[in-house]
Amino acid sequence: MRIRTVMALTGALTLSLVSGCAQGGAAGSGAGSVTYWLWDANQLPAYQACAKDFEKENPGLDVKITQMGWADYWTKLTASFIAGTEPDVFTDHIQKFGQFADLDVLEPLDDLGIDDSAYQAGLGANWIGRDGHRYGAPKDWDTVALFYNKKLTAAAGLTAEQLNSLSWNPENGGTFEKAIAHLTVDRNGKRGDEPGFDKNHVKVYGLATGGAGDSDGQTTWSPFTASAGWNYTDRARWGTAYEYDSKTFQSVIDWYFGLAKKGYLAPYTDYTDGANPANAQVASGRAAAAFDGAWMISTYYGTKGLDVGTAVTPTGPSGKRATMMNGLADSVTRHARNKEGARKWVQYLASNECQKTVGGYGIVFPATPDGTAAAVAAYRKKGIDVSAFTEPVTDKRHARTFSFPVTDYAADVYALMRPAMQDVFANDAPVSGLTKTNDQINFILGQ
């Protein structure tokens, strides 16, 4: 590798989401094997099934799958690029794509015959680098919706129809804030919208906290900033300037975290990614509802004693609902030991055949329409209605979907925005301070 790549990766390792040692051994592969890394344990059986079918169609090739938790995954993957022990293929995240593409550790996939029109809109185009080459084969997608405890919403007199027709604005919060306030109950049984409510001693918060949202706010503030018409950057992909200095953005953030000051949103201190995420707050009865991603459907619906429902995100000042639509991809590493086998495996992973297999497990929404349909049917068999997640993808008239920001220096943006947003939420720092952070980010982007 070039010295620049090694040095940058070392810095990226330092700025990794979390530190720690991953499970598993070296990524070395024999002549007939392809090493493949993924992080989601729930998806492992589905991809083992795909690997079995792939091996039948490709005698002599053996797929060796390594699964590790999200925390360990990125630390070990980054370290593997430095050590030269990287896998042949790995599950890639759009938030990391800009960094990896810039560091030249990904193999172009232009010759795999991937047709963007074969996948849900926008998923394929997200993986085209600044240089015009493709570096990821569409894998799956997810959106965000409002999970709620049916027992608590029923006690508050809120129906599924009402929860699916909420609206908001940064001035008074609209019907969304009214609903969240009504779902909030203090230790004396007073609701958040009743006289005498004690915001300092809340028993049940109307809305769980998912932390400060870092640089993207995927399951926290992004449904609100986007439905107010705000965009992360000046361009949809490979933007040259971030817009955290926008008056629209800052007014929405001020309103959103202001819900915690009123006692309706669980405080920053209630959230820990591992021990007490949003779903745990809902499961424990600490919160009545939470914004969360489609990857959490099985977790919420599989929680013993929790009768859960889902609703679409609320309509904003733009007149539309909004949700991030994130799409994962499979990427081949530049120095894959079995590059030919890796290409075949990625091509198969992106095929309708494999994606229908994965969809049949009812764990994730595969990138192809047929794969998505298989997933919807599988969820239906489990008694789970996933329309709150699928409708935004098909109903463009009333809903807006948007992607993670795709830019250079993604790790630097994260490193700057994470403490800045935490300061606003946890320490009541003025949102105007985000303008200085935005200036720092754009200075880096201009290098």
C-alpha positions, 0 to 999 in steps of 0.5 A: 500500500501507499504510505498515505493509505497506511497512515490514513487508515491508522488515523481511521482506526483511532477514530473508529466508532469504538475500540476493541478486539474482534473475534476470529482469525486471519483472513487468508484464503486458499486457492479455492476459498473466498473469505466474506465478512459481515456484522449482523448475526441475524443475517448469518443463516440467510447468507450461509444458505446463499453460500451453499447454493453458490458453491453448488453452482461453482464447484471448487469454490468455498465461501468462508463467512466470518461474522462479528459484532458491529463494534468489532467489525469496523475496528478489525476491518480497518486494522486488516487493511493495515496488516494485509489480512483483509477479507476477499469480500466484506459487507460495506456501509455507505457511511464508510464508503467515501473513506475506503474509496479515497484510500484505494482499498476497494476493487472496481466492480464495473465489469460485473454487469450490475444494472442499477434499474434491477434494484430499488431506486437509488441503491446502485448509484450510491456506490459509484465513486467520485472517479465514476467506478462502481465499488459496491454491489447493492445488497439490502436497504432499510428505512426508519419508522416509529415503534410504539408500545401498544399497551401505552398508546392504548392507555393514552387513547391514541389509535394506530390511525392517529399515530400514522397521520402525525405532523410536526413543525419547529414552532410548536411541534404540531400533533407529533409533539402533542402525542409525545407529550400525552404519552409522557407520564410523571411519577404522580401519574400526570401526563405531559400535557396536563396541569401539574406535570413534573418534567423533573420526575418522569416515569414514562417518556413519550419518546426514547432517546437514541443519543445525539445523532452524531453527524447523520441523526439516522434514527434521531433527528434526521426524519425531522431535518429532512422533512423540513427540506434540509440536506446534509450537503450541497450535492446528493453525492460527493458534496463539497460542503456540509450544511450544518450551519443552515438556519433550518437545520439548527432550528430543527435541532433546537426544537428536537432536543428541546423535547428533552427539556420539556420532559417528553424525550428521554434525556441523553443520559438514558442512552447507551448503545450497548446497555440501554439503546432505544429498543431497551427503553421501550421494552422496559417501559421507560419510553412509549415509542422510539424511532428506529430502523428496519434492521430492528424489526425482529428485535422489537417484535421478538421482545417477550411481553412487548406488544409493539406497533409501527407508524410512519414518520411524521409529516414536516413543514415540507409537506412530506414525511421523510426517512433515511433509506440506507443501502448496504453493499458487498465490496471486493478488497483491492488486494483480495487473495482470490479476486476471481472467486470474490467477483463471482461471489459478489455477483451472486450476492447481488443476484435476484436468486440470492436476494430472494433467498435472503428475503425469505428469512424475513430479517432484512429487505433485499435490494431487488424488488423480488427480494423485497417482496419475499421479505414482506411475505416472510414478515407477514407470515410472522404476523408483522406488518412492515408497511411503515418501512416499505411505504416511504419507498413506493409513495414518493408523493407523500414521502421523501427518502434520502441517503447518508451523506457521501463525501470525502473525509467521512471519519473527520466529519464524524469526529467533529460532529459527534462531540458537538451534537452531544454538547448540544443535547447533553450540555444545552450548548447553543445550536449556533455553535454548530456553525463553527463546527461546520466551518471546520468540516468544510475547511477539511473538505476543501483540502 
